[in-house]
Amino acid sequence: MEFMKLFDLTGRNVAITAGHSHLGKAMSQALIDFGATVFILSRDEEKFNNVFSGNTRKLIFQECDISSSKSIQNAMQQIYRTGGSLDGLINNANYTKTDSHPLALSDESWTVTMDGVLNSIYRCVREATPLMEKSGGGSVVNISSMYGLISPDFRIYSDNPEMINPPHYGAAKAGVIQMGRYFSELLGEKGIRVNTISPGAFPTKIIQQKKIFIQNLEKKTALGRIGSPDDIQGAAVYLISDASSYVTGHNLVVDGGWTASR
């Protein structure tokens, strides 16, 4: 196979949850650039239209609520009917609830965050992979976090305690990494690869307005800068494409070297 064809996604149908978000938009655009038809799973069609105004016909909105098994099932089946296959899935969406200090989180906060970060990905994997098997195989990419691997450096948050990464988020993201390993073993014989991406510091534009906080983040990375959404595009295309055809059960850390010294 010619080298560039390893990354060719022409004819592939890829679903991505929250594909219009901070990192989701960048990943969606990269998949389109390499030829895929991308289905954006979301509850917010207005946001989809605003983010992707004037984009190509290879970008399709699909209503989906990741808190609902029935909604996910309907969405995956609709993608399969529309495209004739389901070849890739990026689980990028989550929802959380943080209401207090890390040692005083309510039971509700813990339960909602576990459901939104971990359980929602399980629901999507459960509903999508039978359709991938019918399609002849596929690739699942789950988005975790560096905080699924390491604990926060609390010194960074001394001036911004409201920004502290909460324990239930990290615990759930660690579960996402383990889920990828588990399903890579279970689904490999069906031609379905399951991998994880763990992004490092990718603060949104709103958070980037906190200049001192951003400087503290930058000091933690080997590359001396925070991540730009474009920095995750290559990882997403690689793991969805045939370039990674012998890669499964892997956690690809995209963090500018943050975790290298921890």
C-alpha positions as CSV (number, residue, x, y, z in Angstrom):
1,M,0.0,0.0,0.0
2,E,1.3,3.5,-0.9
3,F,2.3,5.4,2.2
4,M,-0.2,8.2,1.9
5,K,-3.1,5.8,1.3
6,L,-2.5,4.5,4.8
7,F,-4.3,7.7,6.0
8,D,-6.9,7.8,3.3
9,L,-10.4,7.7,4.9
10,T,-12.4,8.0,1.6
11,G,-15.6,6.0,1.9
12,R,-15.4,5.7,5.7
13,N,-18.2,6.8,7.9
14,V,-17.0,8.1,11.3
15,A,-19.2,9.2,14.2
16,I,-17.8,11.6,16.8
17,T,-19.6,12.7,19.9
18,A,-19.4,16.5,20.6
19,G,-17.7,16.9,17.3
20,H,-18.3,20.6,17.4
21,S,-16.5,21.1,20.7
22,H,-13.0,22.6,21.4
23,L,-11.1,19.5,20.4
24,G,-14.0,17.8,18.6
25,K,-14.1,20.4,15.8
26,A,-10.4,20.0,15.1
27,M,-10.7,16.2,15.0
28,S,-13.8,16.4,12.8
29,Q,-12.1,18.7,10.3
30,A,-9.1,16.5,10.1
31,L,-11.2,13.4,9.3
32,I,-13.0,15.3,6.6
33,D,-9.7,16.5,5.1
34,F,-8.6,12.9,4.8
35,G,-11.8,11.9,3.0
36,A,-14.2,10.6,5.7
37,T,-17.9,11.4,6.0
38,V,-18.2,12.6,9.6
39,F,-21.4,12.4,11.7
40,I,-21.5,14.9,14.6
41,L,-23.4,13.4,17.5
42,S,-25.0,16.1,19.6
43,R,-28.1,17.5,21.2
44,D,-27.4,21.0,19.9
45,E,-28.0,21.4,16.1
46,E,-27.7,25.2,16.4
47,K,-24.2,25.0,17.8
48,F,-23.3,22.5,15.0
49,N,-24.6,25.0,12.4
50,N,-22.7,27.9,14.0
51,V,-19.4,26.0,14.3
52,F,-19.5,24.4,10.8
53,S,-21.2,27.1,8.9
54,G,-20.6,26.6,5.1
55,N,-18.8,23.3,5.5
56,T,-18.9,20.4,3.2
57,R,-21.7,17.8,2.7
58,K,-19.4,15.3,4.3
59,L,-20.3,16.7,7.7
60,I,-23.7,15.5,9.0
61,F,-25.5,16.4,12.2
62,Q,-27.0,13.5,14.1
63,E,-29.1,14.1,17.1
64,C,-27.9,12.1,20.1
65,D,-28.0,12.4,23.9
66,I,-25.2,10.3,25.4
67,S,-27.0,10.0,28.7
68,S,-29.7,7.9,26.9
69,S,-29.1,4.4,25.7
70,K,-32.1,4.6,23.4
71,S,-30.9,7.9,21.9
72,I,-27.5,6.4,21.2
73,Q,-28.9,3.3,19.7
74,N,-31.1,5.3,17.4
75,A,-28.3,7.6,16.4
76,M,-25.9,4.7,15.6
77,Q,-28.5,2.8,13.6
78,Q,-29.4,6.0,11.6
79,I,-25.7,6.5,10.7
80,Y,-25.5,3.0,9.5
81,R,-28.6,3.4,7.4
82,T,-27.5,6.7,6.0
83,G,-23.9,5.8,5.2
84,G,-24.3,2.0,4.7
85,S,-21.6,1.4,7.2
86,L,-20.1,2.5,10.5
87,D,-16.4,2.4,10.3
88,G,-15.2,4.7,13.1
89,L,-16.2,6.2,16.4
90,I,-14.6,8.8,18.5
91,N,-16.0,9.1,22.0
92,N,-15.3,12.8,22.8
93,A,-18.3,14.0,24.7
94,N,-18.8,14.0,28.4
95,Y,-20.8,15.8,31.1
96,T,-19.8,16.5,34.7
97,K,-21.1,18.0,37.9
98,T,-18.7,19.5,40.4
99,D,-20.3,21.3,43.4
100,S,-17.7,21.5,46.1
101,H,-14.1,20.9,47.4
102,P,-12.6,17.6,46.3
103,L,-13.2,16.2,49.8
104,A,-16.8,17.3,50.0
105,L,-18.4,16.3,46.7
106,S,-22.0,15.2,46.9
107,D,-23.1,11.7,46.0
108,E,-25.0,13.2,43.1
109,S,-22.0,15.1,41.8
110,W,-19.9,11.8,41.9
111,T,-22.6,9.8,40.2
112,V,-23.4,12.3,37.5
113,T,-19.7,12.7,36.6
114,M,-19.0,9.0,36.5
115,D,-22.0,8.6,34.3
116,G,-21.1,11.4,32.0
117,V,-17.4,10.6,31.6
118,L,-17.2,6.8,31.8
119,N,-20.7,5.2,31.5
120,S,-21.6,7.3,28.5
121,I,-18.6,5.9,26.6
122,Y,-19.6,2.4,27.4
123,R,-23.1,3.0,26.1
124,C,-21.7,4.3,22.8
125,V,-19.3,1.4,22.4
126,R,-22.0,-1.1,23.2
127,E,-24.4,0.4,20.5
128,A,-21.8,1.1,17.8
129,T,-19.6,-2.0,17.7
130,P,-22.2,-4.5,16.5
131,L,-22.7,-2.2,13.5
132,M,-19.0,-2.0,13.0
133,E,-18.9,-5.8,12.9
134,K,-21.6,-5.8,10.3
135,S,-19.5,-3.2,8.4
136,G,-16.5,-5.5,8.3
137,G,-14.6,-4.0,11.2
138,G,-13.7,-0.5,12.4
139,S,-11.9,1.7,14.9
140,V,-13.0,3.1,18.2
141,V,-11.1,6.0,19.8
142,N,-12.0,7.0,23.3
143,I,-10.9,10.4,24.6
144,S,-9.4,10.2,28.1
145,S,-7.1,12.7,29.8
146,M,-3.7,13.0,31.3
147,Y,-5.5,13.1,34.6
148,G,-6.5,9.5,34.0
149,L,-2.8,8.8,34.4
150,I,-1.5,11.2,37.0
151,S,-2.9,13.4,39.8
152,P,-3.0,17.2,39.5
153,D,-0.1,19.3,40.6
154,F,-2.1,21.4,43.1
155,R,0.5,24.2,43.2
156,I,-0.7,25.2,39.7
157,Y,-4.1,25.9,41.1
158,S,-3.0,28.0,44.1
159,D,-4.3,31.2,42.6
160,N,-7.2,29.6,40.8
161,P,-8.7,26.9,43.2
162,E,-11.9,26.9,41.2
163,M,-9.9,25.3,38.3
164,I,-8.7,22.3,40.3
165,N,-9.3,19.1,38.4
166,P,-11.8,17.1,40.5
167,P,-11.2,13.5,41.7
168,H,-14.2,11.9,40.1
169,Y,-13.2,13.2,36.7
170,G,-9.7,11.7,36.9
171,A,-11.1,8.4,38.3
172,A,-13.6,8.2,35.4
173,K,-10.9,9.0,32.8
174,A,-8.7,6.3,34.3
175,G,-11.6,4.0,33.7
176,V,-11.8,5.1,30.1
177,I,-8.2,4.0,29.5
178,Q,-8.9,0.6,31.1
179,M,-12.1,0.2,29.1
180,G,-10.1,0.6,25.9
181,R,-7.7,-2.2,26.9
182,Y,-10.6,-4.4,27.8
183,F,-12.6,-4.0,24.6
184,S,-9.5,-4.2,22.4
185,E,-9.1,-7.8,23.7
186,L,-12.8,-8.6,23.3
187,L,-13.4,-7.1,19.9
188,G,-10.1,-7.7,18.1
189,E,-11.3,-11.0,16.6
190,K,-14.2,-9.1,15.1
191,G,-11.8,-6.7,13.3
192,I,-12.5,-3.8,15.6
193,R,-9.6,-1.9,17.1
194,V,-10.1,0.1,20.3
195,N,-7.6,2.8,21.4
196,T,-7.5,5.8,23.7
197,I,-6.1,9.3,23.3
198,S,-5.2,11.1,26.6
199,P,-4.8,14.8,25.9
200,G,-2.8,17.1,28.2
201,A,-3.4,20.8,28.8
202,F,-5.8,22.0,26.0
203,P,-7.5,24.9,27.8
204,T,-10.4,26.6,25.9
205,K,-10.2,30.2,24.8
206,I,-12.1,31.4,27.9
207,I,-9.7,29.7,30.3
208,Q,-6.7,31.1,28.3
209,Q,-7.8,34.5,29.5
210,K,-6.4,33.5,32.9
211,K,-2.8,34.5,32.0
212,I,-1.0,33.4,35.2
213,F,-2.8,30.1,35.2
214,I,-1.8,29.4,31.6
215,Q,1.8,30.3,32.3
216,N,1.8,27.8,35.1
217,L,0.4,25.2,32.7
218,E,3.1,25.9,30.2
219,K,5.8,25.5,32.7
220,K,4.7,21.9,33.3
221,T,5.2,20.7,29.7
222,A,8.5,19.7,28.1
223,L,7.5,21.8,25.0
224,G,6.8,24.9,27.1
225,R,3.3,25.6,25.7
226,I,-0.3,24.6,26.1
227,G,-1.9,22.4,23.4
228,S,-3.7,23.8,20.4
229,P,-6.7,21.8,19.0
230,D,-4.7,21.3,15.9
231,D,-2.2,19.3,17.9
232,I,-4.7,16.4,18.4
233,Q,-5.7,16.1,14.7
234,G,-2.8,13.7,13.8
235,A,-3.5,11.4,16.6
236,A,-7.2,11.1,15.7
237,V,-6.6,10.5,12.0
238,Y,-3.8,8.0,12.8
239,L,-6.0,5.9,15.1
240,I,-9.0,5.9,12.8
241,S,-7.1,5.1,9.7
242,D,-5.3,2.0,8.4
243,A,-2.0,3.6,9.4
244,S,-2.7,2.2,12.8
245,S,-4.0,-1.2,11.6
246,Y,-1.8,-3.1,14.0
247,V,-2.4,-0.8,17.0
248,T,-5.1,-1.7,19.5
249,G,-5.4,-1.4,23.3
250,H,-3.1,1.6,23.2
251,N,-3.3,4.9,25.1
252,L,-1.7,7.6,23.0
253,V,-0.7,10.5,25.3
254,V,-0.8,14.0,23.6
255,D,0.4,16.3,26.4
256,G,3.5,18.1,25.2
257,G,5.5,16.0,27.6
258,W,3.6,16.9,30.8
259,T,3.4,13.3,32.1
260,A,7.0,12.4,31.0
261,S,8.5,13.6,34.2
262,R,5.7,12.4,36.6
